[in-house]
Amino acid sequence: MEMMNLMRKPVKLAIAIMLVALGTSCGSDDDGPQLEFTEADLMLMHGGSEKNWHVKEVYLDYGDNERSISEACHQDDIYTFKANTREVTVTFGETACYWTEPDDEGASVLYTYYPENGQFFLDHGRGEAKGAETASVFYIMKLREISEDRMLFFNGTEENPGSAILFEAMN
């Protein structure tokens, strides 16, 4: 009987912890500012046809202003955002991310705009191969700000943004 009471205490404690966690971690949609964008904002991104951007900064933690160690390999690439497709073409520069001279590099970048709620997302995948070894990264980021010459995408929350990528328009 004593063994049953000992087993019930951890189960009750675990249930109590889960209930407290659920109650404190689930906020409403009104917790922070809504990041809403319009069709006019999309025009800033692709210029009605296509527009070239380069990466100015890559953050591991935007909230703490901590830059990513992979920043340099993105900064000499050209990202072409197109109006008629969701595709973003990436033209690689001289600096690779994983190896000095990779055998192969590839990127898959798509954007998605949801006019019903004004949200804009960037799906970004990048990889390299050297011999039998491969390395890659994939992330989805939400648009935080856009102007004619600057776009900032991030993941996390508005109050606690995580990783981020800052694009600057090319002249």
N, CA, C and O of each residue as an XYZ file, in Angstrom:
684
protein
N       0.816     -1.196      0.000
C       0.000      0.000      0.000
C       0.866      1.269      0.000
O       0.556      2.247     -0.680
N       1.953      1.229      0.775
C       2.844      2.376      0.822
C       3.480      2.624     -0.544
O       3.696      3.776     -0.922
N       3.781      1.566     -1.285
C       4.362      1.693     -2.627
C       3.389      2.405     -3.567
O       3.822      3.218     -4.383
N       2.102      2.127     -3.476
C       1.089      2.780     -4.311
C       1.030      4.277     -4.005
O       0.915      5.090     -4.922
N       1.108      4.649     -2.714
C       1.087      6.073     -2.353
C       2.313      6.782     -2.888
O       2.199      7.924     -3.333
N       3.489      6.154     -2.868
C       4.709      6.750     -3.405
C       4.593      6.957     -4.909
O       5.082      7.955     -5.438
N       3.951      6.022     -5.601
C       3.798      6.146     -7.051
C       2.786      7.224     -7.409
O       2.936      7.884     -8.437
N       1.760      7.419     -6.588
C       0.734      8.428     -6.881
C       1.280      9.847     -6.758
O       0.883     10.726     -7.522
N       2.186     10.083     -5.807
C       2.720     11.428     -5.605
C       3.445     11.943     -6.837
O       3.184     13.072     -7.255
N       4.364     11.153     -7.454
C       5.011     11.673     -8.662
C       4.023     11.902     -9.808
O       4.175     12.859    -10.568
N       3.025     11.044     -9.941
C       2.040     11.215    -11.003
C       1.236     12.489    -10.767
O       1.014     13.260    -11.701
N       0.795     12.719     -9.524
C       0.056     13.945     -9.222
C       0.926     15.177     -9.441
O       0.459     16.189     -9.964
N       2.185     15.091     -9.041
C       3.102     16.206     -9.229
C       3.307     16.497    -10.713
O       3.315     17.657    -11.126
N       3.474     15.445    -11.514
C       3.666     15.621    -12.950
C       2.437     16.256    -13.588
O       2.566     17.139    -14.436
N       1.254     15.818    -13.189
C       0.015     16.392    -13.727
C      -0.100     17.866    -13.330
O      -0.487     18.703    -14.146
N       0.233     18.176    -12.092
C       0.158     19.565    -11.635
C       1.129     20.445    -12.411
O       0.780     21.561    -12.798
N       2.338     19.957    -12.640
C       3.333     20.729    -13.391
C       2.846     20.957    -14.815
O       2.983     22.060    -15.344
N       2.275     19.921    -15.450
C       1.781     20.074    -16.818
C       0.651     21.096    -16.884
O       0.604     21.898    -17.817
N      -0.257     21.082    -15.914
C      -1.361     22.036    -15.912
C      -0.869     23.464    -15.732
O      -1.367     24.380    -16.387
N       0.104     23.661    -14.852
C       0.670     24.995    -14.652
C       1.377     25.452    -15.924
O       1.234     26.603    -16.337
N       2.141     24.550    -16.546
C       2.858     24.900    -17.781
C       1.887     25.267    -18.888
O       2.110     26.242    -19.607
N       0.818     24.505    -19.036
C      -0.173     24.822    -20.061
C      -0.845     26.154    -19.794
O      -1.094     26.927    -20.719
N      -1.134     26.418    -18.554
C      -1.803     27.657    -18.201
C      -0.947     28.880    -18.390
O      -1.466     29.955    -18.691
N       0.384     28.741    -18.219
C       1.253     29.908    -18.338
C       1.860     30.059    -19.711
O       2.251     31.166    -20.081
N       1.957     28.990    -20.484
C       2.638     29.106    -21.773
C       1.705     29.445    -22.918
O       2.173     29.896    -23.963
N       0.442     29.252    -22.769
C      -0.495     29.526    -23.855
C      -1.047     30.923    -23.698
O      -1.938     31.148    -22.878
N      -0.540     31.859    -24.464
C      -1.051     33.210    -24.430
C      -2.061     33.404    -25.533
O      -2.224     32.555    -26.410
N      -2.726     34.522    -25.475
C      -3.687     34.831    -26.533
C      -2.954     35.441    -27.712
O      -1.772     35.769    -27.616
N      -3.647     35.589    -28.806
C      -3.071     36.206    -29.996
C      -2.847     37.701    -29.793
O      -2.197     38.346    -30.616
N      -3.377     38.253    -28.709
C      -3.245     39.682    -28.452
C      -2.036     40.012    -27.587
O      -1.894     41.151    -27.142
N      -1.155     39.031    -27.338
C      -0.005     39.255    -26.464
C       0.971     40.286    -27.008
O       1.565     41.032    -26.230
N       1.151     40.349    -28.317
C       2.120     41.269    -28.898
C       1.547     41.924    -30.126
O       0.443     41.598    -30.561
N       2.300     42.850    -30.687
C       1.806     43.522    -31.895
C       1.693     42.548    -33.065
O       2.512     41.641    -33.213
N       0.689     42.744    -33.877
C       0.498     41.909    -35.059
C       1.325     42.487    -36.201
O       1.295     43.690    -36.463
N       2.049     41.624    -36.861
C       2.876     42.055    -37.989
C       2.082     41.818    -39.260
O       2.073     40.709    -39.796
N       1.419     42.852    -39.741
C       0.566     42.725    -40.905
C       1.145     43.523    -42.063
O       1.575     44.665    -41.901
N       1.148     42.893    -43.239
C       1.697     43.524    -44.428
C       0.656     43.469    -45.536
O      -0.281     42.672    -45.490
N       0.836     44.335    -46.537
C      -0.143     44.479    -47.610
C       0.477     44.122    -48.951
O       1.672     43.843    -49.057
N      -0.379     44.139    -49.979
C       0.103     43.928    -51.347
C       1.113     45.015    -51.731
O       2.056     44.745    -52.474
N       0.928     46.224    -51.237
C       1.872     47.312    -51.513
C       3.251     46.982    -50.923
O       4.278     47.320    -51.510
N       3.263     46.329    -49.772
C       4.539     45.910    -49.182
C       5.224     44.869    -50.060
O       6.448     44.863    -50.190
N       4.421     43.986    -50.664
C       4.999     42.996    -51.573
C       5.673     43.674    -52.766
O       6.692     43.195    -53.262
N       5.115     44.763    -53.214
C       5.723     45.504    -54.324
C       7.115     46.006    -53.939
O       8.010     46.068    -54.782
N       7.296     46.361    -52.674
C       8.617     46.778    -52.207
C       9.615     45.627    -52.313
O      10.799     45.836    -52.579
N       9.118     44.414    -52.102
C       9.981     43.240    -52.101
C      10.426     42.838    -53.503
O      11.593     42.505    -53.707
N       9.518     42.865    -54.463
C       9.867     42.388    -55.806
C       9.791     43.465    -56.887
O      10.130     43.196    -58.039
N       9.362     44.658    -56.547
C       9.344     45.762    -57.515
C       8.386     45.575    -58.670
O       8.520     46.261    -59.684
N       7.421     44.671    -58.557
C       6.465     44.426    -59.632
C       6.932     43.376    -60.620
O       6.124     42.842    -61.380
N       8.199     43.074    -60.625
C       8.771     42.070    -61.530
C       9.754     41.205    -60.751
O       9.428     40.088    -60.346
N      10.940     41.723    -60.547
C      11.925     41.059    -59.705
C      12.883     42.103    -59.169
O      13.123     43.139    -59.789
N      13.421     41.800    -58.002
C      14.311     42.750    -57.346
C      15.416     41.981    -56.642
O      15.165     40.953    -56.011
N      16.647     42.487    -56.753
C      17.807     41.841    -56.141
C      18.091     42.418    -54.757
O      18.020     43.625    -54.528
N      18.411     41.512    -53.854
C      18.756     41.858    -52.487
C      20.027     41.104    -52.100
O      20.317     40.043    -52.654
N      20.775     41.648    -51.159
C      21.879     40.900    -50.570
C      21.693     40.890    -49.049
O      20.999     41.732    -48.480
N      22.321     39.931    -48.430
C      22.223     39.791    -46.979
C      23.225     40.747    -46.338
O      24.421     40.700    -46.626
N      22.728     41.592    -45.486
C      23.598     42.520    -44.759
C      24.037     41.909    -43.432
O      25.206     41.999    -43.057
N      23.083     41.278    -42.713
C      23.388     40.725    -41.397
C      22.602     39.434    -41.178
O      21.473     39.296    -41.648
N      23.213     38.492    -40.457
C      22.558     37.252    -40.053
C      22.746     37.135    -38.542
O      23.867     37.208    -38.041
N      21.655     36.956    -37.834
C      21.693     36.898    -36.374
C      21.365     35.497    -35.872
O      20.420     34.859    -36.337
N      22.149     35.042    -34.932
C      21.812     33.830    -34.201
C      20.717     34.165    -33.197
O      19.795     33.379    -32.979
N      20.832     35.355    -32.584
C      19.832     35.837    -31.634
C      19.673     37.342    -31.828
O      20.480     38.129    -31.333
N      18.637     37.731    -32.544
C      18.401     39.132    -32.864
C      18.128     39.958    -31.604
O      18.581     41.097    -31.491
N      17.388     39.377    -30.665
C      17.060     40.081    -29.426
C      18.291     40.445    -28.616
O      18.310     41.483    -27.954
N      19.326     39.601    -28.658
C      20.571     39.858    -27.926
C      21.667     40.412    -28.832
O      22.818     40.529    -28.409
N      21.318     40.759    -30.088
C      22.261     41.298    -31.063
C      23.469     40.372    -31.269
O      24.591     40.842    -31.458
N      23.232     39.065    -31.232
C      24.298     38.082    -31.414
C      24.328     37.624    -32.865
O      23.381     36.998    -33.340
N      25.400     37.930    -33.563
C      25.532     37.606    -34.976
C      25.872     36.133    -35.162
O      26.472     35.506    -34.289
N      25.483     35.595    -36.301
C      25.737     34.200    -36.647
C      27.154     34.044    -37.190
O      27.666     34.933    -37.870
N      27.783     32.911    -36.887
C      29.118     32.649    -37.423
C      29.059     32.393    -38.925
O      30.083     32.468    -39.604
N      27.871     32.092    -39.453
C      27.735     31.843    -40.903
C      27.405     33.105    -41.692
O      27.112     33.023    -42.885
N      27.446     34.258    -41.054
C      27.045     35.503    -41.710
C      27.834     35.775    -42.997
O      27.245     36.144    -44.013
N      29.145     35.599    -42.962
C      29.990     35.944    -44.111
C      29.632     35.158    -45.366
O      29.740     35.689    -46.471
N      29.209     33.903    -45.221
C      28.908     33.108    -46.408
C      27.607     33.534    -47.078
O      27.364     33.158    -48.224
N      26.776     34.295    -46.407
C      25.530     34.799    -46.992
C      25.707     36.175    -47.615
O      24.980     36.525    -48.545
N      26.647     36.953    -47.129
C      26.742     38.356    -47.498
C      27.146     38.612    -48.947
O      26.884     39.693    -49.473
N      27.776     37.642    -49.599
C      28.143     37.875    -51.002
C      27.210     37.156    -51.982
O      27.502     37.066    -53.175
N      26.104     36.654    -51.475
C      25.095     36.017    -52.325
C      24.070     37.059    -52.778
O      23.858     38.066    -52.102
N      23.441     36.813    -53.918
C      22.388     37.690    -54.427
C      21.072     36.913    -54.412
O      20.979     35.821    -54.972
N      20.068     37.485    -53.771
C      18.735     36.900    -53.690
C      17.818     37.695    -54.610
O      17.660     38.903    -54.436
N      17.210     37.025    -55.591
C      16.298     37.684    -56.507
C      14.868     37.263    -56.173
O      14.485     36.115    -56.398
N      14.086     38.193    -55.637
C      12.682     37.954    -55.304
C      11.858     38.266    -56.542
O      11.996     39.338    -57.132
N      11.005     37.337    -56.934
C      10.226     37.472    -58.167
C       8.743     37.663    -57.866
O       8.216     37.111    -56.900
N       8.080     38.453    -58.707
C       6.667     38.762    -58.505
C       5.747     37.628    -58.943
O       4.732     37.375    -58.294
N       6.080     36.951    -60.021
C       5.154     35.980    -60.611
C       5.244     34.583    -60.024
O       4.406     33.736    -60.331
N       6.224     34.326    -59.202
C       6.355     33.025    -58.546
C       6.681     33.265    -57.085
O       6.993     34.388    -56.691
N       6.612     32.241    -56.301
C       7.012     32.350    -54.894
C       8.500     32.081    -54.729
O       9.023     32.120    -53.615
N       9.170     31.813    -55.820
C      10.577     31.429    -55.759
C      11.495     32.633    -55.606
O      11.241     33.714    -56.138
N      12.568     32.408    -54.862
C      13.639     33.386    -54.738
C      14.891     32.694    -55.269
O      15.309     31.665    -54.738
N      15.479     33.253    -56.304
C      16.688     32.680    -56.887
C      17.899     33.162    -56.092
O      18.023     34.348    -55.787
N      18.787     32.227    -55.764
C      19.996     32.584    -55.029
C      21.201     32.360    -55.933
O      21.423     31.260    -56.438
N      21.972     33.420    -56.126
C      23.231     33.338    -56.860
C      24.344     33.408    -55.826
O      24.512     34.413    -55.135
N      25.105     32.313    -55.734
C      26.133     32.227    -54.697
C      27.337     33.083    -55.029
O      27.735     33.209    -56.188
N      27.909     33.668    -53.989
C      29.152     34.416    -54.114
C      30.341     33.478    -53.915
O      30.208     32.258    -54.017
N      31.471     34.048    -53.637
C      32.718     33.287    -53.496
C      32.817     32.537    -52.161
O      33.474     31.498    -52.095
N      32.190     33.032    -51.116
C      32.343     32.460    -49.783
C      31.297     31.381    -49.544
O      30.098     31.659    -49.547
N      31.754     30.154    -49.338
C      30.854     29.043    -49.031
C      30.636     28.980    -47.512
O      31.389     29.576    -46.742
N      29.604     28.255    -47.101
C      29.270     28.187    -45.671
C      30.009     27.078    -44.919
O      30.371     27.260    -43.756
N      30.236     25.946    -45.559
C      30.733     24.796    -44.813
C      32.148     24.380    -45.196
O      32.916     23.972    -44.324
N      32.518     24.470    -46.470
C      33.849     24.095    -46.935
C      34.416     25.230    -47.773
O      33.669     25.982    -48.398
N      35.732     25.349    -47.785
C      36.378     26.387    -48.581
C      36.039     26.237    -50.055
O      35.744     27.220    -50.735
N      36.083     25.006    -50.545
C      35.734     24.747    -51.941
C      34.783     23.547    -52.014
O      35.225     22.420    -52.240
N      33.488     23.782    -51.823
C      32.544     22.665    -51.891
C      32.422     22.129    -53.321
O      32.646     22.854    -54.290
N      32.065     20.862    -53.430
C      31.820     20.280    -54.749
C      30.497     20.761    -55.328
O      30.334     20.867    -56.543
N      29.560     21.048    -54.437
C      28.230     21.461    -54.890
C      27.589     22.350    -53.834
O      27.780     22.135    -52.637
N      26.831     23.346    -54.275
C      26.054     24.214    -53.395
C      24.635     24.283    -53.937
O      24.424     24.242    -55.149
N      23.673     24.387    -53.048
C      22.298     24.518    -53.476
C      21.493     25.322    -52.474
O      21.813     25.356    -51.285
N      20.446     25.967    -52.965
C      19.549     26.722    -52.094
C      18.132     26.590    -52.619
O      17.899     26.548    -53.827
N      17.204     26.526    -51.701
C      15.782     26.534    -52.025
C      15.133     27.589    -51.141
O      15.042     27.424    -49.924
N      14.686     28.670    -51.760
C      14.104     29.774    -51.005
C      12.750     30.100    -51.628
O      12.650     30.350    -52.829
N      11.721     30.093    -50.801
C      10.357     30.414    -51.236
C       9.754     31.413    -50.274
O      10.090     31.425    -49.089
N       8.862     32.256    -50.781
C       8.128     33.128    -49.885
C       6.642     32.828    -49.997
O       6.158     32.373    -51.034
N       5.937     33.088    -48.921
C       4.490     32.885    -48.876
C       3.856     34.101    -48.221
O       4.278     34.532    -47.148
N       2.841     34.648    -48.875
C       2.104     35.786    -48.346
C       0.660     35.362    -48.119
O       0.035     34.767    -48.996
N       0.137     35.670    -46.944
C      -1.248     35.361    -46.588
C      -2.023     36.676    -46.465
O      -2.002     37.304    -45.407
N      -2.709     37.102    -47.541
C      -3.395     38.403    -47.509
C      -4.502     38.480    -46.458
O      -4.812     39.569    -45.974
N      -5.102     37.350    -46.100
C      -6.201     37.380    -45.129
C      -5.753     37.837    -43.742
O      -6.561     38.367    -42.980
N      -4.461     37.639    -43.400
C      -3.978     38.115    -42.105
C      -2.717     38.976    -42.227
O      -2.155     39.404    -41.219
N      -2.277     39.226    -43.457
C      -1.137     40.100    -43.685
C       0.208     39.526    -43.277
O       1.166     40.277    -43.090
N       0.299     38.208    -43.136
C       1.563     37.599    -42.733
C       2.364     37.149    -43.944
O       1.814     36.747    -44.969
N       3.667     37.228    -43.795
C       4.591     36.944    -44.872
C       5.710     36.082    -44.310
O       6.323     36.448    -43.307
N       5.990     34.938    -44.941
C       7.006     34.009    -44.452
C       8.041     33.721    -45.529
O       7.745     33.764    -46.723
N       9.253     33.428    -45.089
C      10.356     33.042    -45.957
C      10.838     31.658    -45.524
O      11.267     31.467    -44.386
N      10.761     30.691    -46.449
C      11.293     29.343    -46.214
C      12.655     29.294    -46.885
O      12.759     29.509    -48.093
N      13.686     29.018    -46.125
C      15.051     29.133    -46.632
C      15.830     27.859    -46.320
O      16.021     27.508    -45.156
N      16.273     27.178    -47.357
C      17.121     26.007    -47.194
C      18.404     26.195    -47.979
O      18.400     26.761    -49.071
N      19.482     25.724    -47.425
C      20.785     25.885    -48.061
C      21.640     24.687    -47.699
O      21.635     24.231    -46.556
N      22.384     24.175    -48.692
C      23.240     23.035    -48.417
C      24.463     23.007    -49.300
O      24.530     23.675    -50.332
N      25.432     22.215    -48.871
C      26.665     22.026    -49.620
C      27.089     20.569    -49.514
O      26.698     19.847    -48.596
N      27.897     20.165    -50.478
C      28.475     18.818    -50.457
C      29.958     18.923    -50.770
O      30.394     19.739    -51.582
N      30.709     18.079    -50.104
C      32.151     17.962    -50.351
C      32.479     16.478    -50.242
O      32.501     15.909    -49.151
N      32.734     15.858    -51.405
C      32.949     14.415    -51.407
C      31.689     13.710    -50.932
O      30.600     13.974    -51.442
N      31.824     12.826    -49.975
C      30.677     12.083    -49.446
C      29.970     12.818    -48.306
O      28.963     12.331    -47.793
N      30.484     13.978    -47.905
C      29.909     14.721    -46.786
C      28.940     15.788    -47.278
O      29.141     16.402    -48.326
N      27.895     15.991    -46.502
C      26.930     17.041    -46.809
C      26.625     17.830    -45.544
O      26.779     17.321    -44.434
N      26.199     19.050    -45.713
C      25.777     19.894    -44.600
C      24.666     20.798    -45.119
O      24.709     21.266    -46.256
N      23.677     21.035    -44.274
C      22.574     21.882    -44.701
C      21.898     22.536    -43.506
O      22.082     22.132    -42.358
N      21.114     23.554    -43.814
C      20.324     24.247    -42.809
C      18.995     24.637    -43.461
O      18.944     24.945    -44.652
N      17.927     24.619    -42.669
C      16.609     25.025    -43.158
C      15.921     25.809    -42.051
O      15.936     25.399    -40.890
N      15.321     26.931    -42.410
C      14.566     27.684    -41.426
C      13.398     28.389    -42.097
O      13.406     28.648    -43.300
N      12.402     28.690    -41.288
C      11.239     29.458    -41.727
C      11.206     30.713    -40.867
O      11.243     30.642    -39.639
N      11.137     31.854    -41.524
C      11.136     33.124    -40.807
C       9.963     33.983    -41.248
O       9.477     33.880    -42.374
N       9.526     34.826    -40.337
C       8.401     35.720    -40.577
C       8.931     37.130    -40.833
O       9.893     37.568    -40.202
N       8.290     37.833    -41.770
C       8.673     39.212    -42.058
C       8.368     40.086    -40.850
O       7.264     40.063    -40.306
N       9.369     40.855    -40.446
C       9.204     41.766    -39.312
C       9.099     43.211    -39.781
O       8.341     44.003    -39.221
N       9.869     43.545    -40.814
C       9.797     44.906    -41.355
C      10.219     44.899    -42.816
O      10.995     44.051    -43.257
N       9.684     45.872    -43.559
C      10.051     46.010    -44.970
C       9.966     47.476    -45.358
O       9.063     48.201    -44.940
N      10.928     47.891    -46.164
C      10.925     49.217    -46.779
C      11.508     49.033    -48.178
O      11.808     47.909    -48.581
N      11.667     50.109    -48.905
C      12.177     50.015    -50.266
C      13.593     49.443    -50.314
O      13.985     48.835    -51.310
N      14.358     49.637    -49.239
C      15.751     49.188    -49.259
C      16.142     48.232    -48.129
O      17.327     47.955    -47.943
N      15.161     47.723    -47.372
C      15.491     46.860    -46.234
C      14.347     45.893    -45.940
O      13.178     46.279    -45.949
N      14.699     44.622    -45.678
C      13.725     43.620    -45.242
C      14.351     42.848    -44.081
O      15.514     42.449    -44.147
N      13.582     42.643    -43.033
C      14.057     41.877    -41.889
C      13.090     40.726    -41.630
O      11.897     40.938    -41.415
N      13.618     39.510    -41.655
C      12.858     38.313    -41.323
C      13.406     37.746    -40.024
O      14.607     37.829    -39.767
N      12.528     37.164    -39.198
C      12.973     36.603    -37.932
C      12.110     35.406    -37.560
O      11.043     35.189    -38.136
N      12.587     34.634    -36.591
C      11.721     33.635    -35.970
C      11.726     33.902    -34.475
O      12.597     34.610    -33.969
N      10.781     33.353    -33.786
C      10.595     33.668    -32.382
C       9.344     34.523    -32.246
O       8.429     34.437    -33.066
N       9.312     35.342    -31.213
C       8.174     36.228    -30.989
C       8.639     37.668    -31.135
O       9.839     37.942    -31.133
N       7.702     38.576    -31.261
C       8.040     39.993    -31.360
C       8.796     40.443    -30.102
O       9.733     41.236    -30.188
N       8.386     39.936    -28.945
C       9.036     40.316    -27.695
C      10.389     39.623    -27.519
O      11.265     40.146    -26.830
N      10.563     38.463    -28.132
C      11.783     37.683    -27.976
C      12.189     37.086    -29.321
O      12.108     35.873    -29.512
N      12.628     37.942    -30.263
C      13.000     37.410    -31.573
C      14.249     36.542    -31.475
O      15.187     36.861    -30.744
N      14.248     35.461    -32.207
C      15.387     34.553    -32.221
C      16.315     34.893    -33.362
O      16.813     36.014    -33.461
N      16.550     33.911    -34.233
C      17.445     34.155    -35.358
C      16.763     35.102    -36.346
O      15.537     35.195    -36.405
N      17.591     35.795    -37.114
C      17.043     36.785    -38.053
C      18.018     36.952    -39.224
O      19.211     36.667    -39.122
N      17.456     37.425    -40.335
C      18.263     37.741    -41.506
C      17.803     39.100    -42.037
O      16.613     39.320    -42.263
N      18.752     39.994    -42.229
C      18.475     41.336    -42.713
C      18.958     41.453    -44.156
O      20.141     41.274    -44.445
N      18.020     41.757    -45.056
C      18.330     41.947    -46.471
C      18.413     43.447    -46.760
O      17.687     44.250    -46.174
N      19.304     43.797    -47.665
C      19.428     45.168    -48.136
C      19.277     45.157    -49.655
O      19.869     44.318    -50.333
N      18.490     46.084    -50.189
C      18.276     46.156    -51.645
C      19.575     46.499    -52.343
O      20.407     47.237    -51.814
N      19.739     45.955    -53.537
C      20.933     46.235    -54.332
C      20.582     47.335    -55.328
O      19.465     47.380    -55.843
N      21.517     48.202    -55.592
C      21.296     49.289    -56.552
C      21.619     48.857    -57.946
O      21.491     49.646    -58.882
